[in-house]
Amino acid sequence: MDVKLISVLISGSVALFIAVLNHFIITPYKERKNRKREQLKHLYAPLYGIINVRVKLVIEMSMRAKKLMLGNVDNKEYQSGVFMEKFIIEKSGYCSDELLEAWIEYSSQFGEFKKETTERLVVAVVKEYNQLKKDLNLPYNKEELKTGIPESIKQYREILIKHS
């Protein structure tokens, strides 16, 4: 075979290999990473903050009732349940199926909120927030990832562990 023909075949093969590698491996990897960054930035980080604020508002009541609750302050919009619900609706495209299901169950309750539905919502947000941070090689809280209970109320986590 001619050296020029071999060079063309090798160059073409390398170019084809790089194109396939880029199309099927590198680009999807980058897109997944970007999606996770967007989820963290637009939904999970702000929602994690909202959940922590609302939990801390009623931490003493939660401890006495041995029931995770989310507080509500009407004169501070970001501390209200309505704000959180609107926020989740507006950012629902970033939600995992688990978070969406937990939110639907939580927001469709009447009267007093059930312990299980509130816990399911909080755990989904906290775990997914920490999982995204872990996936993006950012500092995350291993205990929160494991339990789904915010570090800010680790006393409640201890109550849960005792009753599990």
DAURPE-V848579 format. One record per residue. RES is the residue in three letters. SS is DSSP state (A for helix, B for strand, O for the rest). Layout:
RES & SS
RES & SS
This chain:
MET & O
ASP & O
VAL & A
LYS & A
LEU & A
ILE & A
SER & A
VAL & A
LEU & A
ILE & A
SER & A
GLY & A
SER & A
VAL & A
ALA & A
LEU & A
PHE & A
ILE & A
ALA & A
VAL & A
LEU & A
ASN & A
HIS & A
PHE & A
ILE & A
ILE & A
THR & A
PRO & A
TYR & A
LYS & A
GLU & A
ARG & A
LYS & A
ASN & A
ARG & A
LYS & A
ARG & A
GLU & A
GLN & A
LEU & A
LYS & A
HIS & A
LEU & A
TYR & A
ALA & A
PRO & A
LEU & A
TYR & A
GLY & A
ILE & A
ILE & A
ASN & A
VAL & A
ARG & A
VAL & A
LYS & A
LEU & A
VAL & O
ILE & A
GLU & A
MET & A
SER & A
MET & A
ARG & A
ALA & A
LYS & O
LYS & O
LEU & O
MET & O
LEU & O
GLY & O
ASN & O
VAL & O
ASP & O
ASN & O
LYS & O
GLU & A
TYR & A
GLN & A
SER & O
GLY & A
VAL & A
PHE & A
MET & A
GLU & A
LYS & A
PHE & A
ILE & A
ILE & A
GLU & A
LYS & O
SER & A
GLY & A
TYR & A
CYS & O
SER & O
ASP & A
GLU & A
LEU & A
LEU & A
GLU & A
ALA & A
TRP & A
ILE & A
GLU & A
TYR & A
SER & A
SER & O
GLN & O
PHE & O
GLY & O
GLU & O
PHE & O
LYS & O
LYS & A
GLU & A
THR & A
THR & A
GLU & A
ARG & A
LEU & A
VAL & A
VAL & A
ALA & A
VAL & A
VAL & A
LYS & A
GLU & A
TYR & A
ASN & A
GLN & A
LEU & A
LYS & A
LYS & A
ASP & A
LEU & O
ASN & O
LEU & O
PRO & O
TYR & O
ASN & O
LYS & A
GLU & A
GLU & A
LEU & A
LYS & A
THR & A
GLY & O
ILE & O
PRO & O
GLU & A
SER & A
ILE & A
LYS & A
GLN & A
TYR & A
ARG & A
GLU & A
ILE & A
LEU & A
ILE & A
LYS & A
HIS & O
SER & O
